[in-house]
């Protein structure tokens, strides 16, 4: 498995196309929109790829499995990882040339195998660049777009809140919350949806986590920096609100930080 820069999977911005190269246009560059495709069963969608740079590029299109590490970082994985949809996808064209300022629409089609398990299955569309002919720059870029295919059937949501721990990362202390997704769809946790409140007497300290996703039948941790000066024994209250709109998960425990 190979790590893929988070910016290649999330937050890609579509740069505006122009008529041709200009002095203000950057060097080799590639963007794609949307950054995430969701297909309900055997559907198709359009992915737009743009070259905002000053160099003509050949773009090769591939497919791969998709995983996240324990802390939510994206990984390029083999096609046969559990709940992968890479082999379900057809992408056209498989190779194309982008001149400076040009854009190209790709068609992504999902074909579900017989007996596909209900719920979310995901994959990556990988876009890898190389120079056009011998005159191009030797830099190769690769970006990935997450594709989620939801197979029809009963949707199961079962997010479980695990224990809270204190960890030391480098020179900082962090609160670590364990989450387990035993459902069959991806749980999306928005910014601030995981919150820890430490209480002792009249003292209250609240920390909130950034957003992350938890794939079906996987576990992961959410980390929150613990501010300087907070030490000793506390009552910790953990609250998690998933985007599914279900009731907030809560857990209370004693902890020493």
Phi, psi and omega in degrees: 000143182236140178284146176236133184307137183301326180294340178281341182254331185228137173084019175291131181253140178279112178283142181294135178281152177225178188289335182183187182297152175215168182292338182268352181285137182290178176289208182306128182205154179208136176227161179218145177215141356288168179279350180211132177247136175238123182244128178269096181071215184280077180244177172226155180214167182248134176244126182256125181248134185232143175252097179274003184270190183255006184240135174291141185229145165264130181246121175261134184253129179225178179230149178206166172284168183223132176222165169236142178284181187300331181262007175098001179291141182283144179227140169276127187233166175301158182294337187260019176294158181306137177061030177276145179244013185302318182285351178275346190265139168242134185229129179225136356282164180271345179204142179200166179251135176241117173283164177304130180081358184271162175224157181219137178266130176252142176258122179250122183238135177255133174235110185280136176287159178296134179080019179301134181292134180302152177109195187271134173229138186229166183202175175241136163267117182259129178246113183244130183259155170210159182297154175274112181069207182268350188272352186279169177288150186276000182286133176249136179241154176217129174234156181233141176243126181283132175241123178250124177250120179261111178284142183294153181138188183289126177274128180243121175247120180211087179263128184245133180265121180266193185286161175258135178227162173252128180238158173246120177244116186056244183252015183237155174258142179226152170269133182240121179250126178272133175232141179233126178257103179261009177273188181246014175229156180291132175265127180254121181251111181287170179301127179083002182282346172250121186226138177237127176245125177257128184232138174206109184062235179269002182274132176227127177232122181242129177240142180236146182261158172286176182282157174196170178240151178230113183293160180302139175056042174226166175235160179195173180240151173246130183250140176226125178300139178262123186295153181296142176094354178266111181218156174108194183268137181221160164269122183254130177242117180256133178230134180230127178237108179279160181289351180292349178084007179284173180299150180292136175276138182226147176210132180239136182206167173266140183212148174248128184240000000 
